[in-house]
């Protein structure tokens, strides 16, 4: 699988760390090192599994996988203190006996085989600095780094959009998290300096310039440090609600629901309303960005959060605190990002207001006796690629 982006210095540094871990654990040089980023979704939440529209960009945080062909499957990761997981075979029923973080890697190997791209055993040493449990797609980064490594090592040329579907298959069917294709697509398909507008029905996509500098803006990411687990029942419940709403309306996905549709069930009606309005917000965001007015998307970001909080009910005390504090301190727009139930929020702010917004978010968390958030600035980084 060819490289999709030119690696950045940070990805190269992580790749060297992963290669050193490989040498330490296995006593030999890896055949290569591959890296895949986490992501922020600018707007378009819970629309992916409804065949809707999304707008992610890749974060400059990566999972780096140093790997070589081997006689047995061996996984090493820093995620759990540097332990090594060994298993003889991952085909057939044996895949069900791998769990924990290694399930993401084993799941990718299984999904490649299921999709007609058989792979053999590898040794992998993984190093990642994608914040874990923050709603920034740390699991998708792991999956995509492993996928492009396995594909390259075993000589498979896979279209990036198809690769995203394969990684999604691993997460849905092997790991058991009913996510859409947004996270894997962002990790594999985003490009540096752009936000990616993607139609989740056919995976058609367009890279839209996302340059905050000329308008004196920056994007803050607030990791609330609240637990965030997609495999929990609430995520699956939201997806089931959408499927039931679509069934009642006689459409395959809520993306196809008429704009004036209503449902007797209040909960299902609110789920549908979020999906339809969120798709409209994504399309409006594309138009505004193409017009060169980045600051003009602020109200759309905030409206997205309100919809996710009230209609989709996937926000949390920590996320609402961060969003409200950021807006109160002068952010142009703010919203939760990711699946919700914890995780991270984003805030579009003027550069000169960034310190004030950061302070307000931290003070609000402290006042409410919430975990101290981790706050950093985000830029649109390179997607998955071979680094070394």
Secondary structure as GFF3:
##gff-version 3
##sequence-region A 1 388
A	DSSP	alpha_helix	9	26	.	.	.	ID=ss1
A	DSSP	beta_strand	32	43	.	.	.	ID=ss2
A	DSSP	three_ten_helix	48	50	.	.	.	ID=ss3
A	DSSP	beta_strand	53	69	.	.	.	ID=ss4
A	DSSP	beta_strand	73	77	.	.	.	ID=ss5
A	DSSP	beta_strand	84	87	.	.	.	ID=ss6
A	DSSP	three_ten_helix	92	97	.	.	.	ID=ss7
A	DSSP	alpha_helix	102	114	.	.	.	ID=ss8
A	DSSP	beta_strand	122	128	.	.	.	ID=ss9
A	DSSP	alpha_helix	138	153	.	.	.	ID=ss10
A	DSSP	alpha_helix	160	169	.	.	.	ID=ss11
A	DSSP	pi_helix	170	175	.	.	.	ID=ss12
A	DSSP	alpha_helix	182	189	.	.	.	ID=ss13
A	DSSP	beta_strand	194	199	.	.	.	ID=ss14
A	DSSP	beta_strand	205	209	.	.	.	ID=ss15
A	DSSP	three_ten_helix	213	215	.	.	.	ID=ss16
A	DSSP	beta_strand	217	226	.	.	.	ID=ss17
A	DSSP	alpha_helix	233	249	.	.	.	ID=ss18
A	DSSP	three_ten_helix	254	256	.	.	.	ID=ss19
A	DSSP	alpha_helix	266	290	.	.	.	ID=ss20
A	DSSP	three_ten_helix	294	297	.	.	.	ID=ss21
A	DSSP	alpha_helix	298	310	.	.	.	ID=ss22
A	DSSP	alpha_helix	317	328	.	.	.	ID=ss23
A	DSSP	beta_strand	333	337	.	.	.	ID=ss24
A	DSSP	beta_strand	343	350	.	.	.	ID=ss25
A	DSSP	three_ten_helix	351	353	.	.	.	ID=ss26
A	DSSP	alpha_helix	354	367	.	.	.	ID=ss27
A	DSSP	beta_strand	374	378	.	.	.	ID=ss28
A	DSSP	beta_strand	385	386	.	.	.	ID=ss29
###
